[in-house]
Amino acid sequence: MAAKQQNGAANAPAGGDVTEIGRIDVPKASDLLAERIREQILTGTFAEGDQLPTERELSVQTGLGRSSIREALRILENQSLIETRPGRNGGSLVRRPDRTSLESSIALFIRGRQLRLTSLLEAREAVEPAAARLAALHRSERDLAHLVNCQRQLDAASHHNPAFLAANIEWHLAVVAASHNELLIAFMTAISQALLAATDIVTFDSDKVRSATLHIHERVLAAIKARDPDAAERRMRRHVQAYADVLQDRPAPRKRRSVAGKARSR
């Protein structure tokens, strides 16, 4: 018996300390229910437009109280996965995630975090050349017609800076749309207003800059029309890098002969 007591003492923590198990956090019932319904929506068990069971039915099915049911539904509504309609014939209708939800989240993130302009410009430099490449590979005749129309509108607005800046953003979004990549489209749409605000400065309010912008846009458009992904990517990269140089007051590399991307691509 004495030997067992000695062994027990040897295994005990030094100084009489007691080893703690640690706190165990149990998920809220509402979170668990929201997660279960979310998974059923995302996997297609509930199709878009389907009506979820009523609060009473959910309570019977899950054994949860009405307050937990309501909280779970609020979570799903905030995630844009259901739409709650009041009234006698109302209820919770299933929605599938769409591009608008992502665009709204990114836009709120940009404003809420007060992101530096540098972050926006770096993201644009990473995304737009790739989008131009994909546009050259995947564009349809309808995409091309839309791009041509955007170019015409840009040309028509060349003597009115506010209209020109708005048309410029539309042209860039048309290029990204022609990529047919939903994530790139949502991202660029979300940051477009922030980019428009950043461009609305005196530096860009000149006929010379607008003329240079029209020229490089024509070059990018020509590459997309010719289905030349290398040229489309290269020309767009030079264009957005030149734009970033101006906004950040960076010295432009020798090969770039203009502020707004006047450099002629090969």
C-alpha positions in Angstrom: 0.0 0.0 0.0 2.9 2.3 0.9 4.5 1.7 -2.5 1.3 2.6 -4.3 1.0 5.8 -2.4 4.6 6.7 -3.2 4.0 6.0 -6.9 0.9 8.1 -6.9 2.8 10.9 -5.3 5.5 10.7 -7.9 2.9 11.0 -10.7 1.2 14.0 -9.2 2.0 17.5 -10.6 4.9 19.2 -8.7 3.9 21.6 -5.9 0.5 20.0 -5.6 -0.9 21.7 -8.8 -4.0 20.2 -10.3 -4.0 19.5 -14.0 -7.0 21.3 -15.6 -9.2 19.7 -18.3 -10.0 23.1 -19.8 -13.2 24.9 -20.8 -15.6 23.1 -23.1 -17.7 25.4 -25.3 -20.9 23.8 -26.4 -22.4 25.3 -29.6 -25.7 27.1 -29.3 -28.7 25.1 -30.5 -29.6 27.9 -32.9 -26.1 27.7 -34.5 -26.4 24.0 -34.9 -29.8 24.2 -36.5 -28.7 27.0 -38.8 -25.7 25.0 -39.9 -27.8 21.9 -40.6 -30.3 23.9 -42.7 -27.5 25.8 -44.5 -25.9 22.5 -45.5 -29.2 21.2 -46.9 -29.6 24.4 -48.9 -26.1 24.3 -50.3 -26.3 20.6 -51.2 -29.6 21.1 -52.9 -31.8 19.2 -50.4 -33.8 22.4 -50.3 -34.1 24.0 -53.8 -34.3 27.7 -54.5 -37.8 28.9 -53.9 -38.7 26.0 -51.6 -40.5 27.0 -48.4 -38.9 25.8 -45.1 -41.1 24.2 -42.5 -42.9 26.7 -40.2 -41.4 27.6 -36.9 -43.9 25.3 -35.2 -43.0 22.4 -37.5 -39.3 23.0 -37.0 -39.8 23.0 -33.3 -41.6 19.6 -33.4 -39.0 18.1 -35.8 -35.9 19.3 -33.8 -37.2 19.4 -30.2 -35.9 23.0 -30.0 -37.7 26.0 -28.5 -39.2 28.7 -30.7 -36.6 31.2 -29.7 -33.8 29.0 -31.0 -35.7 28.4 -34.2 -36.2 32.1 -34.7 -32.5 32.8 -34.0 -31.4 30.1 -36.5 -33.7 31.6 -39.2 -32.2 35.1 -38.5 -28.7 33.7 -39.0 -29.7 32.2 -42.4 -31.5 35.4 -43.5 -28.4 37.5 -42.6 -26.4 35.1 -44.8 -28.9 35.7 -47.7 -29.8 32.0 -47.7 -33.5 32.5 -46.9 -36.0 35.2 -47.4 -38.6 35.7 -44.8 -42.0 36.9 -45.9 -44.5 38.1 -43.3 -48.2 37.4 -43.3 -50.6 34.5 -43.4 -49.2 33.0 -46.5 -45.6 34.0 -45.7 -42.7 32.0 -44.3 -39.1 31.4 -45.0 -38.2 30.8 -48.7 -34.9 29.3 -49.7 -32.5 31.5 -51.7 -29.3 30.2 -53.3 -26.2 32.4 -52.9 -25.8 34.8 -55.7 -23.2 37.3 -56.9 -24.9 40.2 -55.2 -24.3 38.7 -51.8 -20.5 38.5 -52.4 -20.4 41.9 -54.0 -22.1 43.4 -51.0 -19.8 41.6 -48.5 -16.7 42.8 -50.3 -17.9 46.4 -50.6 -18.8 46.4 -46.9 -15.4 44.9 -46.0 -13.6 47.6 -48.0 -15.5 50.5 -46.4 -15.7 48.9 -42.9 -12.0 48.2 -42.7 -11.1 51.5 -44.5 -8.6 49.7 -46.7 -5.6 51.5 -48.0 -5.8 52.6 -51.6 -2.6 50.6 -52.2 -4.5 47.4 -51.3 -7.2 48.1 -53.9 -4.6 48.9 -56.6 -2.6 45.8 -55.9 -5.7 43.7 -56.0 -6.6 45.3 -59.3 -3.2 44.7 -60.8 -3.5 41.0 -59.8 -7.0 40.5 -61.1 -7.5 42.6 -64.3 -4.7 41.3 -66.4 -5.8 37.7 -65.7 -9.4 38.7 -66.5 -8.3 40.2 -69.8 -6.5 37.0 -70.6 -9.7 34.9 -69.9 -11.8 37.3 -71.9 -9.6 36.7 -74.9 -10.0 33.0 -74.4 -13.7 32.8 -73.5 -15.5 35.9 -75.0 -18.5 35.4 -77.1 -19.7 37.5 -80.0 -22.2 39.1 -77.6 -19.4 40.0 -75.2 -17.4 41.5 -78.0 -20.4 43.6 -79.1 -20.9 44.9 -75.6 -17.2 45.8 -75.3 -17.3 47.7 -78.6 -20.4 49.5 -77.4 -18.6 50.4 -74.1 -15.7 51.7 -76.1 -18.0 53.9 -78.2 -19.6 55.3 -75.1 -16.2 56.1 -73.7 -15.2 57.8 -76.9 -18.4 59.9 -76.8 -17.7 61.0 -73.3 -14.1 62.0 -73.9 -14.7 65.7 -73.3 -16.7 65.3 -70.1 -14.6 63.9 -67.3 -17.3 62.6 -64.9 -19.1 60.8 -67.7 -15.8 59.5 -69.1 -14.7 58.1 -65.7 -18.1 56.3 -65.3 -17.8 54.9 -68.9 -14.3 53.9 -68.2 -15.4 51.7 -65.2 -18.1 50.2 -67.3 -15.5 49.3 -70.0 -13.3 47.5 -67.4 -16.3 45.6 -66.0 -17.2 44.6 -69.5 -13.8 43.0 -69.9 -14.1 41.1 -66.7 -17.7 40.0 -67.7 -16.2 38.6 -70.9 -14.0 36.3 -68.8 -17.1 34.4 -67.7 -15.5 33.9 -64.3 -18.2 34.6 -61.6 -15.7 35.2 -58.8 -13.7 37.7 -60.8 -16.9 39.5 -61.9 -18.2 39.8 -58.4 -14.9 41.0 -57.0 -14.3 43.7 -59.7 -17.9 44.8 -59.4 -17.5 45.2 -55.7 -14.4 47.4 -55.9 -15.5 49.4 -58.9 -17.1 52.3 -57.0 -14.0 52.6 -54.8 -11.8 52.7 -57.9 -14.1 55.3 -59.5 -13.8 57.5 -56.5 -10.0 57.2 -56.5 -9.8 58.1 -60.2 -11.9 61.3 -59.8 -8.9 63.5 -59.2 -7.5 66.5 -61.1 -4.6 64.4 -62.6 -7.1 62.4 -64.7 -9.1 65.4 -65.9 -7.2 66.2 -69.1 -7.7 65.5 -72.8 -4.3 64.0 -73.0 -5.0 61.4 -70.4 -8.4 60.5 -71.8 -6.9 60.2 -75.3 -4.2 57.8 -73.9 -6.9 55.8 -72.1 -8.9 55.4 -75.2 -5.8 54.3 -77.1 -4.8 51.5 -74.7 -8.4 50.4 -74.4 -8.5 49.9 -78.1 -5.3 47.9 -77.9 -6.7 45.6 -75.2 -10.0 45.3 -77.2 -8.1 44.4 -80.3 -6.3 41.6 -78.5 -9.6 40.2 -77.0 -11.2 40.4 -80.5 -8.2 38.5 -82.0 -8.4 35.9 -79.2 -4.8 36.7 -78.3 -4.6 36.0 -74.5 -0.9 36.9 -74.1 -1.4 40.3 -75.7 -4.6 41.0 -73.8 -3.0 40.2 -70.5 0.2 42.2 -71.2 -1.6 45.3 -72.4 -4.0 45.3 -69.5 -1.2 44.9 -67.0 0.7 47.9 -68.4 -2.5 49.9 -68.4 -3.5 49.2 -64.7 0.1 49.5 -63.5 0.4 52.9 -65.2 -2.9 53.9 -63.5 -1.5 52.8 -60.1 1.7 54.7 -60.7 -0.2 57.9 -61.0 -2.4 57.4 -58.0 0.5 56.5 -55.8 2.9 59.0 -57.4 5.3 56.3 -58.4 7.9 57.0 -61.1 6.8 55.2 -64.2 9.2 52.7 -65.7 10.9 53.8 -68.9 8.8 51.6 -71.1 5.7 53.4 -70.0 5.4 56.7 -71.9 2.2 57.9 -70.3 0.4 58.3 -67.1 -2.7 56.4 -68.2 -1.1 53.6 -70.1 -0.1 55.2 -73.3 2.7 52.8 -73.7 2.2 50.9 -76.9 2.1 47.2 -76.4 3.8 44.9 -78.8 
